[in-house]
Amino acid sequence: RDGLIWLDGEMVPWREAKTHVLTHTLHYGLGCFEGVRAYNTAEGPAIFRLQEHTDRLFRSAHILNMKMPFSKDELNQAQCAAVRENNLDEAYLRPMVFLGSEGMGLRADNLQVHVMVAAWSWPSYMSPEAREQGIKVRTSSYTRHHVNITMCKAKANGNYINSMLALNEAIASGCEEALLLDNEGYVAEGSGENIFILRDGVLHTPELTSCLEGITRQTIIDFCKELGVPVRERRITRDEVYIADEAFFTGTAAEVLPIRELDGRVIGAGKRGPLTEKLQAMYFDAVKGKREANKG
Ligand code: AKG
């Protein structure tokens, strides 16, 4: 790949944006990141909800006790520069905060904190067919984060080990995504997505206990307020997903993704439902700058 990556305040060629094999985060996983998207709008590429993503990255670093060596403004500018200087119209951005290679062992107080922002073209996480027809999901045999094991309010690198175990298990069993339950057995989220279910005109989503404070999740809640669709944040059981009228995942990478089947049970009509379709359309209008929601 060619292009430039923002690393610790400078743009460096893609191939030279390297880190040492003794990088602390590579060994122990303490670090945090964001997934951000830029969409092409009438005024050129615009980063969707840039400030919200930067704010969450700083909250994650605070939770993990990593002292950010840059300001929020600098991080915003770095993300804009990563899109602009790589001449991208549409891009996926990956800011990441990680610890240096000054020492091994679990003590992290004397290690340098590094920050990088990469941007590349990642048009869709799922096929256009999946966006329309929905995906097949299985309930994972792995449990989602307990609030006092990994910190769910941080988008921490290490949290994604659990996600990858679950996703790879789901793929190995012929599904496209995993649904993870929390340590009490209630629905938490997908491997990298929040979940919503519609039942009798009310949209339900798990409360923010064992799932990420998703920025796309919040965007969907805001759209529902506009549409007059009631949203309840509460505990959901897996069998409620089986009997939902519609179900979908949300995330920066996955965008708005219908779920057509969970554990072999067809959900609703077994394809994208009308509310999912409406919210998907609102989402794509918003990210493409046709709606107020695009603050990027
Ligand atoms: C995103 O939605 O951007 C995420 O960070 C989820 C993880 C991934 O799919 O890379």
Residues whose N, C-alpha, C, O or C-beta is under 5 A from the ligand:
A	BS01	AKG	E34 G35 V36 G192 G251 T252 A253 A254
